[in-house]
Amino acid sequence: MIFMFIVGFIGAPLTQSSYDPVTLLVVGAIFGFLFSLIIPKITAHSVKDDSVYSK
């Protein structure tokens, strides 16, 4: 979410939009949640171990 604040702070002037921390917080939470679900599945298939995701 901190990364989204930095991206929003830099990106807002470039896109000529306003800096809205609430929107950045929501977008950061959504992307963080999606990445936390996706990354274990990707890494489990690249390494064969006894985890639930590799079966």
Backbone as ProteinMPNN parsed JSONL, in Angstrom:
{"seq_chain_A": "MIFMFIVGFIGAPLTQSSYDPVTLLVVGAIFGFLFSLIIPKITAHSVKDDSVYSK", "coords_chain_A": {"N_chain_A": [[0.824, -1.183, 0.0], [2.034, 1.159, 0.653], [3.675, 1.469, -1.514], [1.737, 2.055, -3.457], [0.916, 4.582, -2.587], [3.207, 6.069, -3.166], [3.38, 5.737, -5.954], [0.953, 6.932, -6.693], [1.37, 9.54, -5.78], [3.418, 10.421, -7.433], [2.312, 9.859, -9.932], [-0.09, 11.324, -10.106], [0.335, 14.158, -10.77], [1.386, 13.727, -13.331], [-0.697, 12.625, -14.798], [-2.479, 14.608, -14.634], [-4.399, 14.634, -12.593], [-6.089, 14.629, -9.393], [-4.523, 14.1, -6.193], [-5.572, 11.548, -4.316], [-5.682, 10.132, -1.321], [-7.402, 8.193, -0.172], [-8.521, 6.704, -2.267], [-6.17, 5.612, -3.292], [-5.443, 4.017, -1.152], [-7.483, 2.095, -1.131], [-7.14, 0.912, -3.681], [-4.511, -0.036, -3.377], [-4.916, -1.909, -1.317], [-6.571, -3.773, -2.6], [-4.916, -4.692, -4.74], [-2.798, -5.709, -3.193], [-4.077, -7.787, -1.809], [-4.839, -9.445, -3.975], [-2.294, -10.107, -5.027], [-1.268, -11.496, -2.838], [-2.756, -13.791, -2.974], [-2.139, -14.846, -5.479], [0.696, -15.139, -5.801], [1.679, -17.317, -4.065], [0.622, -19.544, -5.458], [1.934, -19.395, -7.929], [4.663, -19.678, -7.225], [4.617, -22.182, -5.998], [4.192, -23.954, -8.065], [6.538, -23.739, -9.448], [8.475, -24.85, -7.877], [8.807, -28.067, -6.756], [7.282, -29.236, -4.012], [5.964, -30.28, -0.817], [3.663, -28.831, -0.399], [0.278, -27.596, -0.209], [-0.463, -26.258, -2.5], [1.058, -27.265, -4.605], [0.045, -29.636, -5.431]], "CA_chain_A": [[0.0, 0.0, 0.0], [2.949, 2.299, 0.636], [4.083, 1.618, -2.914], [0.653, 2.732, -4.175], [0.962, 6.001, -2.237], [4.312, 6.672, -3.915], [2.98, 5.77, -7.364], [-0.099, 7.938, -6.829], [1.938, 10.875, -5.572], [4.172, 10.762, -8.639], [1.466, 9.74, -11.109], [-1.187, 12.305, -10.151], [0.661, 15.307, -11.628], [1.639, 13.307, -14.71], [-1.98, 12.394, -15.457], [-3.267, 15.817, -14.365], [-5.515, 14.317, -11.71], [-5.824, 15.007, -8.006], [-3.963, 13.07, -5.32], [-6.606, 11.138, -3.37], [-5.124, 9.017, -0.545], [-8.394, 7.148, 0.109], [-8.581, 5.867, -3.455], [-4.919, 4.861, -3.353], [-5.494, 3.013, -0.095], [-8.374, 1.014, -1.584], [-6.489, 0.222, -4.802], [-3.381, -0.764, -2.813], [-5.425, -3.066, -0.573], [-7.064, -4.754, -3.571], [-3.767, -5.312, -5.389], [-2.081, -6.494, -2.194], [-4.843, -9.015, -1.575], [-4.726, -10.301, -5.157], [-0.939, -10.637, -5.099], [-1.072, -12.487, -1.777], [-3.4, -15.03, -3.412], [-1.56, -15.347, -6.725], [2.123, -15.467, -5.707], [1.935, -18.69, -3.596], [0.306, -20.523, -6.505], [2.986, -19.34, -8.95], [5.912, -20.231, -6.701], [4.449, -23.597, -5.671], [4.309, -24.737, -9.289], [7.901, -23.68, -9.939], [9.286, -25.709, -7.007], [8.013, -29.219, -6.308], [7.395, -29.493, -2.583], [4.797, -30.963, -0.246], [2.629, -27.874, 0.002], [-1.072, -27.825, -0.737], [-0.6, -25.65, -3.827], [1.798, -27.981, -5.637], [-0.649, -30.882, -5.776]], "C_chain_A": [[0.877, 1.259, 0.0], [3.435, 2.551, -0.78], [3.006, 2.332, -3.726], [0.61, 4.223, -3.843], [2.064, 6.718, -3.02], [3.952, 6.798, -5.389], [1.907, 6.835, -7.596], [0.417, 9.352, -6.679], [2.707, 11.339, -6.802], [3.253, 10.794, -9.857], [0.369, 10.777, -11.222], [-0.829, 13.543, -10.97], [0.886, 14.927, -13.092], [0.343, 13.083, -15.477], [-2.943, 13.56, -15.264], [-4.538, 15.493, -13.593], [-5.138, 14.705, -10.289], [-5.288, 13.806, -7.229], [-4.99, 12.749, -4.253], [-6.105, 9.933, -2.584], [-6.117, 7.889, -0.273], [-8.494, 6.18, -1.073], [-7.319, 5.015, -3.567], [-4.872, 3.758, -2.299], [-6.347, 1.823, -0.52], [-7.718, 0.218, -2.713], [-5.298, -0.591, -4.301], [-3.821, -1.997, -2.05], [-5.911, -4.156, -1.521], [-5.904, -5.467, -4.257], [-2.958, -6.153, -4.41], [-2.768, -7.811, -1.908], [-4.725, -9.965, -2.76], [-3.333, -10.91, -5.276], [-0.686, -11.677, -4.021], [-1.753, -13.809, -2.113], [-2.682, -15.665, -4.601], [-0.13, -15.84, -6.545], [2.377, -16.858, -5.115], [1.628, -19.756, -4.644], [1.395, -20.557, -7.567], [4.258, -20.003, -8.433], [5.783, -21.706, -6.354], [4.577, -24.464, -6.908], [5.729, -24.714, -9.84], [8.831, -24.562, -9.118], [8.392, -26.846, -6.521], [8.285, -29.464, -4.826], [6.116, -30.152, -2.098], [3.692, -30.006, 0.178], [1.305, -28.214, -0.679], [-1.178, -27.337, -2.176], [0.094, -26.442, -4.928], [1.129, -29.286, -6.048], [-1.756, -30.651, -6.765]], "O_chain_A": [[0.513, 2.285, -0.575], [3.588, 3.698, -1.199], [3.332, 3.137, -4.598], [0.304, 5.041, -4.709], [1.871, 7.843, -3.482], [4.187, 7.838, -6.003], [1.956, 7.558, -8.591], [-0.043, 10.263, -7.368], [2.654, 12.512, -7.168], [3.398, 11.66, -10.72], [-0.068, 11.086, -12.331], [-1.633, 13.951, -11.809], [0.605, 15.72, -13.99], [0.29, 13.326, -16.682], [-4.097, 13.493, -15.689], [-5.613, 16.009, -13.897], [-3.993, 15.067, -10.021], [-5.564, 12.655, -7.564], [-5.259, 13.575, -3.38], [-6.098, 8.82, -3.11], [-5.708, 6.734, -0.154], [-8.545, 4.966, -0.878], [-7.393, 3.832, -3.899], [-4.317, 2.686, -2.542], [-5.971, 0.673, -0.293], [-7.74, -1.013, -2.7], [-5.092, -1.719, -4.751], [-3.162, -3.034, -2.126], [-5.685, -5.34, -1.269], [-5.895, -6.694, -4.353], [-2.476, -7.223, -4.782], [-2.109, -8.843, -1.779], [-4.53, -11.166, -2.571], [-3.198, -12.093, -5.59], [0.036, -12.645, -4.258], [-1.362, -14.849, -1.584], [-2.627, -16.89, -4.711], [0.221, -16.882, -7.098], [3.25, -17.553, -5.635], [2.316, -20.775, -4.702], [1.747, -21.63, -8.057], [4.865, -20.808, -9.139], [6.781, -22.424, -6.413], [5.028, -25.606, -6.812], [6.091, -25.588, -10.628], [9.876, -24.981, -9.616], [7.336, -26.602, -5.938], [9.388, -29.852, -4.443], [5.274, -30.539, -2.907], [2.871, -30.346, 1.029], [1.25, -29.023, -1.605], [-1.896, -27.927, -2.984], [-0.266, -26.293, -6.096], [1.624, -29.972, -6.943], [-2.438, -31.596, -7.16]]}, "name": "protein", "num_of_chains": 1, "seq": "MIFMFIVGFIGAPLTQSSYDPVTLLVVGAIFGFLFSLIIPKITAHSVKDDSVYSK"}
